[in-house]
Amino acid sequence: MFGLGSTEMILILVVILFFFGAKKLPELARGLGKGIREFKDASREVKENIEKATSEDK
C-alpha cells in the first residue's frame, strides 16, 4: 500500500500509537473512515454529474 512495506507500516502505527495513545486510536480511525467515505461520495457525485453532462450533449 502506497509503496510501503510491512516494516514501514508497523513503524508508522507505533509512532501514531506513541503520539496519540491507545484511547484516541478508535476515535482517529473513526474520523479517518468518515473522511474517506465523504471523499468517495463526493467523487462519485462529481463523476455522475460529468457523465450526465456529457450524455446530454449528445
KOLRO-699986 format. One record per residue: z, y, x of N, C-alpha, C, O in turn; residue in one letter; residue number from 0. Coordinates in steps of 0.2 Angstrom, whole numbers, m for minus. Example, Ala and Ser with C-alpha at 12.3 -4.5 7.8 and 13.67 -1.06 7.14 Angstrom:
! KOLRO-699986
{{39; m28; 66}; {39; m22; 62}; {39; m16; 66}; {42; m17; 71}; a; 0} {{35; m11; 64}; {36; m5; 68}; {39; 0; 64}; {40; 6; 67}; s; 1} 
This chain:
! KOLRO-699986
{{0; m6; 4}; {0; 0; 0}; {0; 6; 4}; {4; 7; 9}; m; 0} {{m5; 11; 3}; {m5; 17; 7}; {m6; 16; 15}; {m5; 20; 19}; f; 1} {{m8; 10; 17}; {m9; 8; 24}; {m3; 7; 27}; {m3; 7; 34}; g; 2} {{3; 6; 24}; {9; 5; 27}; {11; m3; 27}; {9; m6; 22}; l; 3} {{14; m5; 32}; {16; m12; 32}; {23; m13; 29}; {26; m8; 27}; g; 4} {{25; m19; 29}; {31; m21; 26}; {37; m18; 29}; {42; m15; 26}; s; 5} {{37; m17; 36}; {42; m15; 40}; {43; m7; 39}; {48; m5; 38}; t; 6} {{37; m4; 38}; {37; 4; 37}; {40; 5; 30}; {44; 10; 29}; e; 7} {{38; 1; 25}; {41; 2; 18}; {48; 1; 18}; {52; 5; 15}; m; 8} {{51; m4; 21}; {58; m6; 21}; {62; 0; 25}; {67; 2; 22}; i; 9} {{59; 3; 30}; {62; 8; 34}; {62; 14; 29}; {68; 18; 29}; l; 10} {{57; 16; 26}; {57; 21; 21}; {62; 20; 15}; {66; 25; 14}; i; 11} {{63; 15; 13}; {68; 13; 7}; {75; 14; 10}; {79; 17; 6}; l; 12} {{76; 12; 16}; {83; 13; 19}; {84; 20; 20}; {90; 22; 19}; v; 13} {{80; 24; 22}; {81; 31; 23}; {82; 34; 16}; {87; 39; 16}; v; 14} {{78; 33; 11}; {79; 35; 5}; {86; 33; 2}; {90; 38; m1}; i; 15} {{88; 27; 3}; {95; 25; 1}; {100; 29; 5}; {105; 31; 2}; l; 16} {{99; 30; 11}; {104; 34; 15}; {105; 41; 13}; {110; 43; 12}; f; 17} {{99; 44; 11}; {100; 51; 9}; {102; 52; 2}; {106; 57; 0}; f; 18} {{100; 48; m3}; {102; 49; m10}; {108; 44; m12}; {111; 46; m17}; f; 19} {{109; 39; m9}; {114; 35; m11}; {112; 30; m16}; {107; 31; m20}; g; 20} {{116; 24; m17}; {114; 19; m22}; {114; 21; m29}; {110; 19; m33}; a; 21} {{119; 26; m31}; {119; 28; m38}; {114; 32; m40}; {112; 32; m46}; k; 22} {{110; 36; m36}; {105; 40; m38}; {98; 37; m38}; {93; 39; m41}; k; 23} {{98; 31; m35}; {91; 27; m35}; {88; 26; m41}; {82; 27; m42}; l; 24} {{92; 23; m46}; {89; 22; m53}; {86; 28; m56}; {81; 28; m59}; p; 25} {{90; 34; m55}; {88; 40; m58}; {81; 42; m55}; {77; 45; m58}; e; 26} {{81; 42; m48}; {75; 44; m45}; {69; 40; m47}; {63; 42; m48}; l; 27} {{70; 33; m47}; {65; 29; m49}; {62; 30; m56}; {56; 30; m57}; a; 28} {{67; 31; m61}; {65; 33; m67}; {61; 39; m68}; {56; 40; m71}; r; 29} {{63; 44; m64}; {59; 51; m64}; {52; 50; m61}; {47; 53; m63}; g; 30} {{52; 46; m55}; {45; 44; m52}; {41; 41; m57}; {35; 42; m57}; l; 31} {{43; 36; m60}; {39; 32; m65}; {37; 36; m71}; {31; 36; m73}; g; 32} {{41; 41; m73}; {39; 46; m79}; {34; 50; m76}; {29; 52; m80}; k; 33} {{34; 53; m70}; {29; 57; m67}; {23; 54; m66}; {17; 56; m68}; g; 34} {{23; 47; m64}; {17; 44; m63}; {13; 42; m70}; {7; 43; m71}; i; 35} {{17; 41; m75}; {15; 39; m82}; {11; 46; m84}; {6; 45; m87}; r; 36} {{15; 51; m84}; {12; 58; m86}; {5; 59; m83}; {1; 62; m86}; e; 37} {{5; 58; m76}; {m1; 59; m72}; {m7; 55; m75}; {m12; 57; m76}; f; 38} {{m5; 49; m76}; {m10; 44; m78}; {m13; 46; m85}; {m19; 46; m87}; k; 39} {{m8; 48; m90}; {m10; 50; m96}; {m15; 56; m96}; {m20; 57; m99}; d; 40} {{m13; 61; m92}; {m17; 67; m91}; {m24; 66; m88}; {m29; 68; m91}; a; 41} {{m24; 61; m83}; {m30; 60; m80}; {m35; 56; m85}; {m41; 57; m85}; s; 42} {{m32; 52; m89}; {m36; 48; m94}; {m38; 53; m100}; {m44; 52; m102}; r; 43} {{m34; 58; m101}; {m37; 63; m106}; {m42; 67; m103}; {m47; 69; m107}; e; 44} {{m42; 69; m97}; {m47; 73; m94}; {m54; 69; m94}; {m59; 71; m95}; v; 45} {{m53; 62; m92}; {m59; 58; m92}; {m62; 57; m99}; {m68; 58; m99}; k; 46} {{m58; 57; m104}; {m61; 56; m111}; {m64; 62; m113}; {m70; 62; m116}; e; 47} {{m61; 68; m111}; {m65; 74; m113}; {m71; 75; m109}; {m76; 78; m112}; n; 48} {{m72; 73; m103}; {m78; 74; m99}; {m83; 69; m102}; {m89; 71; m103}; i; 49} {{m81; 63; m104}; {m86; 58; m107}; {m88; 61; m114}; {m94; 60; m115}; e; 50} {{m84; 64; m117}; {m85; 66; m124}; {m90; 72; m123}; {m95; 73; m127}; k; 51} {{m89; 77; m119}; {m94; 82; m117}; {m101; 80; m115}; {m106; 83; m117}; a; 52} {{m101; 75; m111}; {m107; 73; m109}; {m111; 69; m114}; {m117; 69; m114}; t; 53} {{m108; 66; m118}; {m111; 62; m124}; {m114; 67; m129}; {m119; 65; m132}; s; 54} {{m110; 72; m130}; {m113; 77; m135}; {m119; 81; m132}; {m123; 83; m136}; e; 55} {{m120; 82; m126}; {m125; 85; m123}; {m132; 81; m124}; {m137; 84; m124}; d; 56} {{m131; 75; m125}; {m137; 70; m125}; {m140; 70; m132}; {m145; 67; m133}; k; 57} 
